[in-house]
Each structure stands twice: as structure tokens, then as C-alpha cells.
Amino acid sequence: MSSDRRRAEKAARIRTLLDTESDSVAANATHLNDRRYEALDELGPERYEELRSTVREIKEDAIERLPTLLDQLRASVEANDGELFVAADAAEATEYVTSVCAAVDAESVVKSKSMTTEEIEVNAALEANGLDVHETDLGELVIQIAGETPSHLIGPGFHKSRAEIARLFNEVFDPEEPLETPEELTAFARDYLAERIEAADVGMTGANFVVAETGTLVLVTNEGNARKVVESTNHHVAVTGIEKVLPTLASVRPFVELIGRTATGQSAAIYNTLISGPVDSPPVPTEDSDAERTFHLVLIDNGRSEMRDDPDLRETLYCIRCGACNNVCANFQGVGGHGFGGETYTGGIGTGWEAGVHGLDSAGEMNDYCTGCSRCEPACPVKIDIPWINTVVRDRVNAGDDPDAFDFLVDGLTPDVQSGGMDLQKRFFGNFPTLAKVGSLTAPASNWLAGTDTARALLESSFGVDGRRELPRFRRETLVKWFDRRATTDPQSPEREAVLYPDPYTNHVAVERGKAAVRTLEALGVAVTVPSLPPSGRAPLSQGMITTARQRATDLWGAVVDDLRAGRDLVVVEPSTLAMFHRDYEHLLSADRFDSLSDNSYELVEYVFGLLENGADSTALVGPDPDGDTTAVYHSHCQQRTLGLEAHTVAVLEDLGYDVTTTDVECCGMAGSFGYKREYYELSIHLGEQVAWQLRAANSQRVLASGTSCVDQIDSVLDATPRHPIELIAPR
Ligand code: SF4
């Protein structure tokens, strides 16, 4: 199938999901995000960070010592009169579970929610062997009777509204009185499931954690169904991944403190159940007078050992499956787990899991939904660098593409392009710095040509650039050229010296923004230079071209090292570039180079904030007329928020006399190239509308946004052209 056709089909699928599942997904995700933010506020940022560091350390240690802990766990489980089976893959696991059921002549199995059992498709295997399988988690029950797959790590029926669930229950169960309210639905499900649980022979659960020291399973639920299926049946089969093993009972506590908060915004889940071996209660009476309780722990490998040996995928195994990275992901809020796809796992960390347990084909499709907005990183209780995992998987997917696809843009020929094939769309966006250079050199002809119908049609069919998006207009005189040409007004004895980094967009397109930055810094006593510097590698990295990005990072380091050593600061206009210096370069440069760059680079308004804090004269900047309209509404770039730098801009604006309202949408949905891509255009606009709604509600004439992407997106969805904050406060 041609790329053009594939894109059209994907766009159509997204459109359907936006029409059918988006409202429920967005409402559920927003609800859980609000609760998580509240629960974490209550916990306090220091305690949150302390707990995150603790659980991260425990997981790092547990995965490092995994073979030893598994041996210890086996001894503990056997000492508790249970049995432990480690399954190499899904087939071995389902065979074992089926044999346990056959050995006790089971006819029916009741299950509590477990994504690992979804991964091995145990229901299908049991049903093929004539067993009745009943899901007892309410969401799983909904999915089971609907014949669907879960769309979220902890909320299988996340994509369904109450009305849809009521319709489904009324159709499937045909109750005497139609069910409507949540209470009616829950009460019906409780009675229905109680009968199945009572009649079942085998109870299956997953496990949130397994303790090597004691052989204890820790089950964290809100419905209490897990303990019920264990207590009410004589044979308990617990299925979970080998990565769930923790060393000691004491090590479980910080996880329990975090998982309720990040999963559902509760200080603790309602049921935290600890089970060590067969439960002590007397066996459930059966026809067999010798009936006894048994316990089988089935640990699934299914690719996890290889993930452990893979330095980039390894940290996926630290995941405690709280689902926070699903909820916080803007694209997930748009199309939900069914949009992302994946054989079992979806959204956020789903790419890492799918790449590890099902392979790149399953991971590749959903991977493109990751825009690198990075909002999942602070949401993750185990500090997993999810954006980097997604980048690595994208890089691996690229390497597997057609190696014969033709190379283009000789000047932009990159190591990734030379080493293998990639789709043209990724090459196009990964080479933006080259395009920008050519665009400025040939402007205004380049701008005219890009606007013609022929060029737009070619861009859409060949490179997947959506024809409805306005393209950047390149400036003939770049920021660097302007700076070289102008008479500099270096302060006599500058407070600081700074290099303003001319990222490709500021240098070639948003030149006025760059000029405003220069004027502001100079007015605050900074000696500024704007040298021609290599691109940061942001564009290729966003397309999964890691080799190219690493080369760019190395080149940039070489170009700025003398300035850094001379004590000059590196000031960055574009937050996504700063995110490269502060986060991504950790993977691309040696530790000392990364430290030097990240310690000495600053977001532009953060830098202004620092200057004002250190006594610079704020009257040099432009505030509002105190007798006029002082309002401003500000949308901070997603990566800027992840770096904790939104507050600096707000503080500077407030210091100058503006009354500032901020948006709280996680990401505007533009995300660099994402919103330009034909298949994602409508999803991107859908997310942009959420920002527009909040901006309109603020009812201010001053609309501000800090990222290039955000400015472009807001410009598309609002009847107001936003400005970067620096353009508001810069001296004229
Ligand atoms: S990656 Fe982190 S945030 Fe996402 S589900 Fe796993 S633990 Fe939760």
C-alpha cells in the first residue's frame, strides 16, 4: 500500500475515534489527571520526589538482581506450599494454566483484572479447552461482553460512557427493568458476578508486586474482586511478569504509597491484599471430601529477559502499570488506547512494552503518536524516561524500513539516511534545518513556490504535509545576518555575557522574536552575541534519527565549548531546544559535556527572571498601562512545563504588572512536525481546540505562547495571533 493511502486510512480511523471514543476518553483522563494532581499536591512535591527516587532505586536493584530474586522467590513460594512456574512465552504460560485447570476438573474460572493475562491471551486458551471464563472487574466485564480489548492500562473500558455501558448491559443481559444509573449498573454487575464467583472452580489474579523474601503477592484494587476470587475458589492461579518481583516486604511500602496516587488519585487504593501461598481459610466445600486449597504462581518472561539485557528497553521493566502516562498524554486523551493500537499495551509506556513482548511491528504503529511532549516523564512514579524509549523504538522502526527508498536533499544527507531507509515524511521533517536554510537563501521565491497548489499537492502526496496547514514563511534576512549587520550596543561593563542560540525557526522564520530577545537582554545589561551555530538535532531526533541527532549534538558542543569555558551563558528561545540540552543530550553526549551544556543553558524568560532576581532594572522592559487592560493569557510549551519553567514566565509578567491566566492543557497538539502530518492533522486540531477554549475563556487580548509549535497551533485555531512573551515585554 502506498504511503499516501496508508496516511489517508489512518486519518480516517482517527476521525472515527474522535467521533466515537474521544469524549469518554478525554473525560476519564481529565478526571484521573485532576485527581492525580490533587493527590500529589497533598503529598507535597518533596515527598513525591523522595518516593520516586526510592522506588526507582528499588526497581533498579531488583531488575539487576532478578535471577537471584527469582531463585529466592521460588524457595519462598514452595515453603508456603505453593508452586512457581516460570513461562518462557505465552504458549508455555497458557499451557500450564490450562493443565492446572484440567488437573482439578475445573469447569469455570473467575478472573480479576490483569494485563499480563491479556498479553498471553489466557481467556482464549481456556475457552478453547471448554472452560467458562468470567472477568470480575467491572471494566473488564464490560470489555468482555462487548467483545473488545482494554483501551487503558488500569481502565479497560476507558473509552465507554455510562450510557454506552447501560445500553450494552440492557442488550446483553436483558434485565427486567432497564439499567441506567451507575448505581443500578454496579448493583446488577455485583449480583451477576457474585453468582459466577460462587460457582467457579479456579480463581485467577494478576499481581502488582511479588515479594521474593516471603513469596507474598500484593494485589492493589478498588473493587475487592481479587480477594474475592481467591477466597471463594479452592485453586488460585496468579499470573504476572517476572519484573514484578521485589526483594522484601518492606520494599513494597513506597510503591503502595505511590501507586494509588498516580493511578487513581487516591492516597491509597481501597483494597491492598497480601497473599502468601494458599489462603489459610478452610477449603470451599465440594463433592470431593479431600478438597484442599492450592496456589500456583505463573511468572511470564515473554521477552522480558531480553528487555533486561537491552540498555534502552530495560527501564520499561521498572513500570508499575499505574496508567498515569496514558492519562497525561494529549494524543491519548484524543483517541484513546484503541487509536494507539498495540497488541496488548497502549499509550505512554505501551511502546516499550509492545517492543519488548510483541516486537517492533506492534510497537511501530503506536510509536508515531508520541510527539515527545514529555509530559509523561514527571507523571511517572518510577521516573521512567518514556520519551527516550519511544525515540529509541522509532529509530529501530526506521532502520527496518525499505532500505532502497531514495535519498534526497544532498545537503541534508544524514548518517541515518546513509545507513538505511526511512519513510520520506520522516526525512522531510528531520531535515527541517536544511529546508530552512534553503528557504531563506531563496526567499521570497521559496515562500511563493511553497504556496502554489502544485507544490502543496506534491508536499501532501510525497511527504504527507497536510495541505490545510499554513507553512512557515522564511525570511531572507536571518537573525544571525541581522545581528551581524546591526551596530551592536554592548553595555560598557556587562553584568553577563550570553550567546543567544539561533535555532532554525527563530533564525529563519520568527526573526522578530529573536530580535526582541536581543533587545531585552541588552536592555538588562547583558552582552549578547548571535553566532551561526549548528542545529541542535531536535528535528532529526523527533523523527527517531538518533545517529544524526548525536552528530548534531557533537557539532554543537564543538561550536559552543569555548563560549561555555569563557563563562558565557547559552540562552535559548525555543523550549524544545532547551529540552534537548537539559534532557535528550544526556543520551547523546558524554556526561561531562552534557553537564556543562545543561548547567549553562537557559530558557529565554527564565534567564530574564534570573537577571531581574539579581537586580537588573525591570523598568527597561515593557509593562501594561496600569490604568488600562492589564490581562494576559499564557500557554506554556509542554517541554517547558516538564522542565519546571512555566512559573518563571508568569513571575516576570506579573512583576511587570500583567494579570496572568495560564492554560492547563498538557500539550497544544502541534508538537513540531506532528500537526503538519496529514494523518494526524485532525487529531492535532482537536487538541488545539482544547487550548483555544481555555484561551477564549480567559477573555484577554494578550494571548501569549512560548513554543513555536504552540504559536502556530494557536494561530490556526483562534481568532488571535499569539506572541511569545518576549515580544510583549521587549523594549521597542
Ligand atoms: S511508565 Fe510510569 S506512568 Fe506509565 S504506567 Fe508505568 S509506572 Fe505508570
Boltz pocket constraint, residues with backbone or C-beta under 6 A from the ligand:
constraints:
  - pocket:
      binder: B
      contacts: [[A, 153], [A, 318], [A, 319], [A, 320], [A, 321], [A, 322], [A, 323], [A, 324], [A, 325], [A, 326], [A, 348], [A, 349], [A, 376], [A, 379], [A, 380], [A, 381], [A, 382], [A, 383], [A, 384], [A, 386]]
      max_distance: 6.0
